[in-house]
Amino acid sequence: MSTTTIAVLAFVTAGLLTMPVFAVVARGRPMDADVAGRGATPLIGRWVRDWLMWLIAPLERALVRAGVTPDALNIAGMLFGAAAGVAYARASLELGGLLVLAGGVCDVLDGRVARARGVAGAYGEFIDSVLDRFAEAFTFVGLAWHFAGGPTATMIVAAALAGSLLVSYTRAKGDAVGVAIRGGIMQRAERLVLLAAASIFGVPIARLVGDTPDGVLSVALWLIALGAFGTAAWRTVRIARELRGRSK
């Protein structure tokens, strides 16, 4: 097991040890407004999301005090996605996973900082969504480069990227026609968690199941692809039914 993996395991373990503390602190405390407004999924429930918001709250307050802008966080998230793509292309899976997580944290913080500073609006929503797609595209291009020697694995990467973009597109198109549909089993947070976990812990998982780190990553990409296409299809049906009902 590499030094990076050991360090990350220690960091994750330290974070998980804060859960009992949060369980005590959260008693009688209202759920975070952002979390309450989002649907829960089998992978990341509301309690876990609420804990994550509590965990990063000190960083959020520090960024607001320092005057860091939501634009800076959006750009940082995109750059982390691009850097993750480079790391994957260079077969540095653990580093790629860490960079994916860093981009995910920026994605969470940009909106929260915007609301805390009173600058949330259409501009920020647009920039956030578009730069997130750039970040995902850069990351998956790097993954495609990494798996370029195997047609099947490359196809899996392409399917994961296509499904991810379709999830975003169905939401955007639904909003455009006046039907706000959220939720689904494989939203951005779930995709980031699966990809990062498979990348960072690929070596120990591979040893446990008798596979290779690339094999573990391929399984995660399959799950992302299937879940994303399923989420996009579910949103499409929901939006179509709503629009058809309005036309009657």
Residue frames as qw, qx, qy, qz and C-alpha x, y, z in Angstrom:
[[0.000, 0.889, 0.457, 0.000, 0.00, 0.00, 0.00],
 [0.440, 0.494, -0.020, 0.750, 1.46, 3.36, -1.04],
 [0.245, -0.193, -0.416, 0.854, 2.18, 6.26, 1.29],
 [0.260, -0.114, -0.213, -0.935, -0.54, 8.27, -0.49],
 [0.594, -0.326, -0.641, -0.360, -3.15, 5.58, 0.15],
 [0.518, -0.315, -0.637, 0.477, -2.16, 5.30, 3.82],
 [0.085, -0.089, -0.190, 0.974, -2.34, 9.08, 4.23],
 [0.411, -0.187, -0.369, -0.812, -5.74, 9.25, 2.55],
 [0.610, -0.340, -0.713, -0.065, -7.07, 6.35, 4.64],
 [0.373, -0.264, -0.528, 0.716, -5.92, 8.13, 7.78],
 [0.114, 0.001, -0.031, -0.993, -7.58, 11.37, 6.63],
 [0.533, -0.253, -0.545, -0.595, -10.86, 9.61, 5.76],
 [0.569, -0.323, -0.720, 0.233, -10.81, 7.71, 9.06],
 [0.193, -0.172, -0.370, 0.892, -10.30, 10.96, 10.98],
 [0.315, -0.096, -0.235, -0.915, -13.25, 12.47, 9.12],
 [0.605, -0.285, -0.671, -0.320, -15.49, 9.48, 9.84],
 [0.442, -0.240, -0.678, 0.536, -14.61, 9.68, 13.53],
 [0.090, 0.002, 0.165, -0.982, -16.35, 13.07, 13.61],
 [0.423, -0.306, -0.644, -0.559, -19.69, 11.40, 12.82],
 [0.467, -0.485, -0.698, 0.244, -20.46, 10.50, 16.46],
 [0.195, -0.282, -0.236, 0.909, -19.66, 14.08, 17.43],
 [0.223, -0.070, -0.372, -0.898, -22.02, 15.36, 14.76],
 [0.429, -0.390, -0.784, -0.224, -24.72, 12.93, 15.87],
 [0.354, -0.512, -0.561, 0.545, -24.66, 14.58, 19.31],
 [0.093, -0.260, 0.026, 0.961, -24.34, 18.15, 18.02],
 [0.194, -0.132, -0.593, -0.771, -27.12, 17.69, 15.46],
 [0.182, -0.479, -0.846, 0.150, -29.77, 16.70, 18.01],
 [0.024, -0.795, -0.461, 0.393, -32.51, 19.29, 17.94],
 [0.123, -0.507, 0.301, 0.798, -30.63, 21.22, 15.27],
 [0.681, 0.604, 0.180, -0.373, -32.47, 22.00, 12.01],
 [0.789, 0.141, 0.435, 0.410, -31.08, 20.28, 8.94],
 [0.226, -0.343, 0.322, 0.853, -28.93, 22.38, 6.64],
 [0.505, 0.585, 0.194, -0.605, -31.23, 24.25, 4.23],
 [0.360, 0.525, -0.623, -0.454, -29.34, 23.11, 1.13],
 [0.003, -0.107, 0.994, -0.024, -29.50, 19.49, 2.23],
 [0.375, 0.362, 0.687, -0.506, -33.19, 19.69, 3.11],
 [0.500, 0.609, -0.035, -0.615, -33.93, 21.00, -0.38],
 [0.362, 0.443, -0.753, -0.326, -32.27, 18.06, -2.13],
 [0.929, -0.082, -0.133, -0.335, -33.55, 14.54, -2.51],
 [0.522, -0.522, 0.674, -0.019, -31.78, 11.67, -0.78],
 [0.722, 0.398, -0.510, -0.246, -30.26, 8.80, -2.73],
 [0.964, -0.237, -0.122, 0.019, -29.23, 5.27, -1.70],
 [0.734, 0.269, -0.251, 0.571, -25.56, 6.26, -1.95],
 [0.228, 0.122, -0.326, 0.909, -25.59, 9.60, -0.10],
 [0.253, -0.680, -0.688, -0.016, -28.46, 10.10, 2.31],
 [0.088, -0.883, -0.105, -0.448, -29.55, 13.37, 3.87],
 [0.684, -0.718, 0.046, 0.117, -27.84, 12.65, 7.20],
 [0.767, -0.071, 0.215, 0.600, -24.50, 12.08, 5.46],
 [0.318, 0.642, 0.227, 0.659, -24.94, 15.24, 3.39],
 [0.359, -0.896, -0.093, -0.247, -25.82, 17.21, 6.52],
 [0.783, -0.504, 0.119, 0.345, -22.69, 15.88, 8.24],
 [0.652, 0.240, 0.237, 0.679, -20.55, 16.88, 5.26],
 [0.060, 0.816, 0.176, 0.547, -21.93, 20.42, 5.32],
 [0.589, -0.808, 0.014, -0.028, -21.19, 20.63, 9.05],
 [0.837, -0.217, 0.165, 0.474, -17.68, 19.28, 8.46],
 [0.513, 0.318, 0.233, 0.762, -16.77, 21.87, 5.81],
 [0.131, -0.925, -0.344, -0.097, -18.56, 24.76, 7.56],
 [0.475, -0.718, 0.096, 0.499, -15.31, 26.14, 9.08],
 [0.464, -0.010, 0.501, 0.731, -13.73, 26.23, 5.61],
 [0.130, 0.713, 0.559, 0.402, -16.82, 27.95, 4.21],
 [0.281, -0.927, -0.201, 0.149, -16.68, 30.65, 6.90],
 [0.534, -0.486, 0.281, 0.632, -12.95, 31.14, 6.33],
 [0.396, 0.286, 0.564, 0.666, -13.48, 31.61, 2.60],
 [0.024, -0.865, -0.445, -0.229, -16.22, 34.17, 3.20],
 [0.419, -0.839, -0.013, 0.346, -14.04, 36.11, 5.65],
 [0.532, -0.289, 0.428, 0.671, -11.14, 36.01, 3.19],
 [0.346, 0.653, -0.053, -0.672, -13.32, 37.47, 0.44],
 [0.226, -0.101, 0.872, 0.422, -12.94, 34.48, -1.89],
 [0.517, 0.269, -0.108, -0.806, -15.46, 34.83, -4.71],
 [0.825, 0.181, 0.483, -0.231, -17.78, 32.11, -6.04],
 [0.670, 0.702, -0.214, -0.115, -16.15, 32.61, -9.46],
 [0.042, 0.667, -0.735, 0.114, -12.76, 31.73, -7.99],
 [0.572, -0.154, 0.763, -0.257, -14.19, 28.53, -6.55],
 [0.815, 0.475, 0.220, -0.249, -15.91, 27.66, -9.84],
 [0.498, 0.747, -0.441, -0.024, -12.66, 28.14, -11.75],
 [0.217, -0.524, 0.799, -0.200, -10.73, 26.17, -9.14],
 [0.764, 0.077, 0.576, -0.282, -13.22, 23.31, -9.48],
 [0.773, 0.618, -0.044, -0.136, -12.74, 23.27, -13.25],
 [0.251, 0.739, -0.617, 0.099, -8.95, 23.34, -12.89],
 [0.489, -0.328, 0.769, -0.248, -9.08, 20.46, -10.40],
 [0.849, 0.323, 0.351, -0.226, -11.14, 18.51, -12.95],
 [0.609, 0.734, -0.299, -0.014, -8.57, 19.23, -15.66],
 [0.058, -0.643, 0.737, -0.200, -5.72, 18.27, -13.33],
 [0.729, -0.090, 0.624, -0.268, -7.54, 15.04, -12.48],
 [0.835, 0.529, 0.049, -0.141, -7.74, 14.25, -16.19],
 [0.353, 0.744, -0.555, 0.119, -3.98, 14.76, -16.52],
 [0.391, -0.452, 0.748, -0.288, -3.37, 12.54, -13.48],
 [0.852, 0.158, 0.443, -0.232, -5.53, 9.75, -14.93],
 [0.713, 0.674, -0.186, -0.050, -3.79, 10.04, -18.30],
 [0.207, 0.670, -0.669, 0.248, -0.47, 9.58, -16.46],
 [0.739, -0.135, -0.660, -0.008, -1.87, 6.53, -14.61],
 [0.111, 0.148, -0.608, 0.772, -1.77, 8.34, -11.23],
 [0.390, -0.493, -0.695, -0.350, -5.13, 7.00, -10.09],
 [0.435, -0.545, -0.546, 0.463, -4.85, 7.98, -6.43],
 [0.167, -0.257, 0.000, 0.952, -3.90, 11.55, -7.29],
 [0.184, -0.250, -0.577, -0.756, -6.72, 11.68, -9.83],
 [0.422, -0.565, -0.708, -0.049, -9.20, 10.62, -7.16],
 [0.363, -0.489, -0.352, 0.711, -7.94, 13.24, -4.72],
 [0.046, -0.097, 0.239, 0.965, -8.23, 15.95, -7.36],
 [0.291, -0.418, -0.699, -0.501, -11.77, 14.81, -8.19],
 [0.423, -0.616, -0.602, 0.282, -12.67, 15.18, -4.49],
 [0.266, -0.347, -0.092, 0.894, -11.05, 18.62, -4.35],
 [0.106, -0.145, -0.473, -0.863, -13.13, 19.70, -7.34],
 [0.381, -0.529, -0.731, -0.201, -16.25, 18.34, -5.64],
 [0.371, -0.544, -0.445, 0.607, -15.56, 20.38, -2.52],
 [0.085, -0.166, 0.168, 0.968, -15.20, 23.51, -4.66],
 [0.234, -0.324, -0.677, -0.618, -18.51, 22.64, -6.33],
 [0.400, -0.617, -0.663, 0.142, -20.23, 22.49, -2.96],
 [0.367, -0.489, -0.256, 0.749, -18.62, 25.64, -1.62],
 [0.148, 0.137, 0.328, 0.923, -19.19, 27.97, -4.58],
 [0.304, -0.577, -0.551, -0.520, -22.95, 28.10, -4.13],
 [0.560, -0.633, -0.465, 0.263, -22.74, 28.28, -0.35],
 [0.404, -0.272, -0.040, 0.873, -20.24, 31.14, -0.46],
 [0.006, -0.323, -0.430, -0.843, -22.42, 32.95, -3.02],
 [0.430, -0.671, -0.539, -0.272, -25.46, 32.70, -0.74],
 [0.576, -0.535, -0.329, 0.523, -23.45, 33.72, 2.31],
 [0.295, -0.194, 0.110, 0.929, -22.20, 36.82, 0.47],
 [0.339, 0.655, 0.423, -0.526, -25.63, 37.60, -0.96],
 [0.173, 0.547, -0.476, -0.666, -24.52, 37.33, -4.60],
 [0.396, 0.142, 0.900, 0.116, -26.37, 34.17, -5.65],
 [0.472, 0.572, 0.067, -0.668, -28.24, 34.56, -8.93],
 [0.859, 0.472, 0.145, -0.137, -28.74, 33.42, -12.50],
 [0.381, 0.784, -0.487, 0.047, -25.18, 34.28, -13.50],
 [0.273, -0.518, 0.780, -0.222, -23.68, 32.15, -10.76],
 [0.805, 0.095, 0.526, -0.259, -26.02, 29.25, -11.48],
 [0.758, 0.639, -0.080, -0.100, -25.06, 29.33, -15.15],
 [0.230, 0.741, -0.616, 0.137, -21.30, 29.54, -14.57],
 [0.518, -0.366, 0.718, -0.285, -21.43, 26.83, -11.89],
 [0.863, 0.236, 0.396, -0.208, -23.30, 24.38, -14.11],
 [0.691, 0.699, -0.183, -0.017, -21.24, 25.00, -17.26],
 [0.101, 0.716, -0.665, 0.189, -17.84, 24.86, -15.54],
 [0.685, -0.231, 0.642, -0.257, -18.89, 21.65, -13.78],
 [0.887, 0.412, 0.188, -0.096, -19.48, 20.11, -17.21],
 [0.428, 0.779, -0.443, 0.118, -16.05, 21.29, -18.37],
 [0.321, -0.575, 0.708, -0.257, -14.51, 19.71, -15.27],
 [0.828, 0.023, 0.526, -0.195, -16.25, 16.39, -15.89],
 [0.781, 0.622, -0.047, -0.039, -15.34, 16.40, -19.56],
 [0.190, 0.770, -0.587, 0.163, -11.65, 17.03, -18.79],
 [0.524, -0.396, 0.708, -0.260, -11.63, 14.26, -16.19],
 [0.863, 0.212, 0.429, -0.160, -13.26, 11.70, -18.46],
 [0.620, 0.735, -0.274, -0.009, -10.98, 12.57, -21.37],
 [0.060, -0.657, 0.725, -0.195, -8.05, 11.73, -19.10],
 [0.699, -0.111, 0.657, -0.259, -9.72, 8.46, -18.15],
 [0.837, 0.518, 0.094, -0.148, -10.25, 7.64, -21.83],
 [0.358, 0.760, -0.535, 0.085, -6.56, 8.24, -22.42],
 [0.386, -0.471, 0.749, -0.262, -5.70, 5.96, -19.50],
 [0.720, 0.105, 0.662, -0.179, -7.85, 3.14, -20.90],
 [0.467, 0.644, -0.308, -0.523, -6.94, 3.79, -24.56],
 [0.058, 0.366, -0.910, -0.187, -5.37, 0.33, -24.93],
 [0.149, 0.221, 0.957, -0.113, -8.69, -1.44, -24.29],
 [0.189, -0.269, -0.500, -0.801, -11.72, -0.77, -26.51],
 [0.455, -0.557, -0.688, -0.100, -14.21, -2.06, -23.94],
 [0.422, -0.502, -0.384, 0.650, -12.82, 0.07, -21.12],
 [0.102, -0.060, 0.191, 0.975, -12.73, 3.13, -23.40],
 [0.294, -0.423, -0.629, -0.582, -16.38, 2.51, -24.29],
 [0.464, -0.588, -0.612, 0.255, -17.23, 2.39, -20.59],
 [0.287, -0.345, -0.135, 0.883, -15.57, 5.78, -20.08],
 [0.084, -0.133, -0.433, -0.888, -17.47, 7.21, -23.05],
 [0.401, -0.522, -0.699, -0.280, -20.75, 5.83, -21.68],
 [0.431, -0.540, -0.483, 0.538, -20.06, 7.30, -18.23],
 [0.143, -0.208, 0.072, 0.965, -19.34, 10.72, -19.72],
 [0.213, -0.272, -0.588, -0.732, -22.38, 10.59, -22.00],
 [0.436, -0.569, -0.697, -0.012, -24.66, 9.55, -19.15],
 [0.362, -0.447, -0.336, 0.746, -23.26, 12.27, -16.90],
 [0.009, -0.070, 0.239, 0.968, -23.89, 14.95, -19.51],
 [0.314, -0.392, -0.698, -0.510, -27.41, 13.62, -20.14],
 [0.385, -0.564, -0.633, 0.365, -28.23, 13.94, -16.43],
 [0.175, -0.400, -0.093, 0.895, -27.25, 17.60, -16.58],
 [0.086, -0.065, -0.524, -0.845, -29.00, 18.17, -19.91],
 [0.295, -0.514, -0.772, -0.228, -32.35, 16.75, -18.78],
 [0.297, -0.616, -0.465, 0.562, -32.30, 19.01, -15.74],
 [0.116, -0.312, 0.155, 0.930, -31.39, 22.07, -17.82],
 [0.163, -0.191, -0.666, -0.703, -33.98, 21.33, -20.49],
 [0.297, -0.577, -0.757, 0.068, -36.62, 20.66, -17.86],
 [0.217, -0.558, -0.272, 0.753, -35.91, 24.02, -16.25],
 [0.039, -0.122, 0.402, 0.906, -36.12, 25.67, -19.69],
 [0.313, -0.325, -0.679, -0.579, -39.63, 24.33, -20.27],
 [0.431, -0.464, 0.146, -0.760, -40.77, 25.11, -16.74],
 [0.921, -0.281, -0.216, -0.159, -40.47, 21.67, -15.13],
 [0.032, -0.712, 0.630, -0.308, -37.90, 21.59, -12.33],
 [0.973, -0.135, -0.161, -0.092, -36.93, 17.96, -11.81],
 [0.029, -0.704, 0.674, -0.223, -34.12, 17.04, -9.44],
 [0.768, -0.269, 0.523, -0.255, -33.03, 13.79, -7.89],
 [0.836, 0.419, -0.338, -0.103, -32.01, 10.44, -9.29],
 [0.925, -0.344, 0.040, 0.154, -29.63, 7.73, -8.21],
 [0.738, -0.028, 0.153, 0.656, -26.53, 9.09, -9.97],
 [0.091, 0.991, 0.089, 0.042, -26.30, 12.85, -9.61],
 [0.412, 0.757, -0.381, 0.335, -23.00, 14.72, -9.64],
 [0.403, -0.654, 0.537, -0.348, -22.19, 14.08, -5.98],
 [0.920, -0.092, 0.363, -0.116, -22.72, 10.34, -6.38],
 [0.808, 0.551, -0.089, 0.189, -20.57, 10.24, -9.51],
 [0.133, 0.794, -0.465, 0.368, -17.74, 12.09, -7.78],
 [0.624, -0.502, 0.519, -0.298, -17.85, 9.84, -4.71],
 [0.963, 0.124, 0.240, -0.017, -17.82, 6.62, -6.75],
 [0.677, 0.658, -0.180, 0.276, -15.04, 7.75, -9.06],
 [0.042, -0.777, 0.492, -0.392, -12.88, 9.14, -6.26],
 [0.758, -0.397, 0.456, -0.248, -13.36, 6.10, -4.00],
 [0.956, 0.240, 0.146, 0.081, -12.49, 3.64, -6.77],
 [0.516, 0.739, -0.261, 0.346, -9.42, 5.70, -7.70],
 [0.184, -0.737, 0.496, -0.422, -8.07, 6.31, -4.21],
 [0.636, -0.334, 0.634, -0.286, -8.79, 2.89, -2.75],
 [0.808, 0.404, -0.300, -0.307, -8.37, 0.85, -5.93],
 [0.354, 0.465, -0.791, 0.180, -5.24, -0.93, -4.71],
 [0.253, -0.156, 0.816, -0.495, -6.60, -2.25, -1.37],
 [0.751, 0.239, 0.242, -0.566, -9.96, -3.09, -2.95],
 [0.686, 0.481, -0.495, -0.230, -8.23, -4.93, -5.80],
 [0.158, 0.354, -0.881, 0.273, -6.21, -6.99, -3.31],
 [0.476, -0.013, 0.635, -0.609, -9.35, -7.80, -1.36],
 [0.784, 0.370, 0.243, -0.436, -11.34, -9.01, -4.39],
 [0.681, -0.094, 0.625, 0.369, -8.45, -10.39, -6.43],
 [0.522, 0.782, 0.304, 0.155, -8.60, -7.83, -9.22],
 [0.519, 0.133, 0.030, 0.844, -6.49, -4.92, -10.48],
 [0.031, -0.488, -0.268, 0.830, -6.91, -1.20, -9.67],
 [0.203, 0.141, -0.477, -0.843, -7.97, -0.64, -13.28],
 [0.279, -0.300, -0.883, -0.230, -10.56, -3.37, -12.88],
 [0.164, -0.544, -0.627, 0.533, -11.98, -1.69, -9.78],
 [0.057, 0.406, -0.061, -0.910, -12.07, 1.65, -11.60],
 [0.208, -0.041, -0.731, -0.649, -13.83, 0.03, -14.58],
 [0.216, -0.474, -0.850, 0.076, -16.56, -1.35, -12.32],
 [0.075, -0.564, -0.358, 0.741, -17.08, 2.11, -10.81],
 [0.123, 0.271, -0.377, -0.877, -17.33, 3.60, -14.30],
 [0.209, -0.260, -0.872, -0.359, -19.89, 0.95, -15.28],
 [0.174, -0.581, -0.704, 0.370, -21.97, 1.87, -12.23],
 [0.009, -0.489, -0.037, 0.871, -21.68, 5.57, -13.09],
 [0.147, 0.072, -0.637, -0.753, -22.71, 4.93, -16.70],
 [0.243, -0.388, -0.869, -0.185, -25.70, 2.75, -15.84],
 [0.184, -0.595, -0.574, 0.532, -26.82, 4.97, -12.97],
 [0.005, -0.397, 0.107, 0.912, -26.44, 8.15, -15.01],
 [0.211, -0.086, -0.704, -0.672, -28.39, 6.80, -18.00],
 [0.260, -0.487, -0.831, 0.062, -31.05, 5.54, -15.59],
 [0.135, -0.556, -0.361, 0.737, -31.25, 8.93, -13.89],
 [0.085, 0.239, -0.355, -0.900, -31.48, 10.75, -17.23],
 [0.243, -0.248, -0.825, -0.445, -34.21, 8.36, -18.44],
 [0.228, -0.553, -0.729, 0.334, -36.16, 8.77, -15.18],
 [0.042, -0.494, -0.128, 0.859, -35.98, 12.55, -15.43],
 [0.124, 0.056, -0.597, -0.791, -37.03, 12.44, -19.09],
 [0.251, -0.416, -0.853, -0.191, -40.13, 10.39, -18.27],
 [0.199, -0.586, -0.551, 0.560, -41.04, 12.65, -15.35],
 [0.004, 0.396, -0.117, -0.911, -40.68, 15.82, -17.41],
 [0.174, -0.081, -0.730, -0.656, -42.58, 14.36, -20.38],
 [0.223, -0.508, -0.831, 0.047, -45.47, 13.26, -18.16],
 [0.127, -0.577, -0.352, 0.726, -45.66, 16.68, -16.55],
 [0.079, 0.294, -0.339, -0.890, -45.70, 18.46, -19.89],
 [0.201, -0.218, -0.840, -0.455, -48.24, 16.05, -21.36],
 [0.187, -0.564, -0.741, 0.314, -50.48, 16.57, -18.35],
 [0.036, -0.506, -0.121, 0.853, -50.33, 20.33, -18.81],
 [0.123, 0.128, -0.567, -0.804, -51.40, 20.04, -22.45],
 [0.103, -0.384, -0.908, -0.130, -54.61, 18.18, -21.63]]
